[in-house]
Amino acid sequence: MINPMDISGRIIMVTGASSGLGREISILLSQLGSHVILVGRNEEQLNKTLSLMEGDKHYIKSFDLKEVDEITKWMKAIAYETGSLSGLVHSAGISATLPLRGTSTKKLEDIMRINFTAAVNLTKAIRLKGVRAKSVSIVYISSVAGLGGEPGLTAYSASKGALLSFCRSAAVELANEGIRINSVTPGYVMTEMGKKTKSTLSFEHFKALEAKHPLGFGTPRDVANAVAFLLADTARWITGTTMVVDGGYFIV
């Protein structure tokens, strides 16, 4: 049987692998045959992710992506241990429901540092000789908040919108190096972060948000499937785009 999304033997790094989308993406990639580098701050939760995965030769690398200036040195050390990387999924992120009047400069910078600046530095690092394989696929996890607007999400939306813009420009710049860069833009997904967001909303606001998704809220596997497609050779001729996986959010 032919599996067009087979990625056997490829080494792929997934940030935010300790929970939510990052965990589900890591599980699916292992089922498709890849060796996954699990990145997050909570080693206990990373081990939980590992226990749910298939295959072997996976790696746990505890790291705080706020340390953006250390990313290059850190990734060089990882590649020396694991071998050259064929893929990167930046799923780590901070979500904060804050009114504009309550968005301090520090909070804005914290959100941008993880959601955007870390993605930039990870991309700069993976293109280096000795870190990258001959061909590389990068996928950023953005959000429909980066395309549209929701009250209380100004900082988060700005960070995800910046990520989408960076994706397009970096894809053009790095195409001749054999690096493809794409984004997946989910609607509301029932992850731990999604449940936390739900707890901050009134019942009426939450029901209104639900009504904006004609196919209902998504699951982590819905997003993971899109990521796997973009990492595999099925997306060999796709770069600089965003795959919207939103249950119809933008057609309402």
URWO-V934494 format. One record per helix or strand. SS is the DSSP state (alpha for helix, beta for strand). FROM is the first residue (numbers start at 0). LEN is the number of residues. If there is no record, write none. Layout:
ss=SS from=FROM len=LEN
ss=SS from=FROM len=LEN
This chain:
ss=beta from=10 len=5
ss=alpha from=19 len=12
ss=beta from=34 len=6
ss=alpha from=42 len=9
ss=beta from=58 len=4
ss=alpha from=67 len=15
ss=beta from=84 len=6
ss=beta from=97 len=1
ss=alpha from=99 len=3
ss=alpha from=104 len=22
ss=beta from=131 len=10
ss=alpha from=143 len=3
ss=beta from=152 len=1
ss=alpha from=153 len=24
ss=beta from=178 len=8
ss=beta from=188 len=1
ss=alpha from=191 len=9
ss=alpha from=202 len=9
ss=beta from=217 len=1
ss=alpha from=219 len=12
ss=alpha from=232 len=3
ss=beta from=241 len=4
ss=alpha from=248 len=3
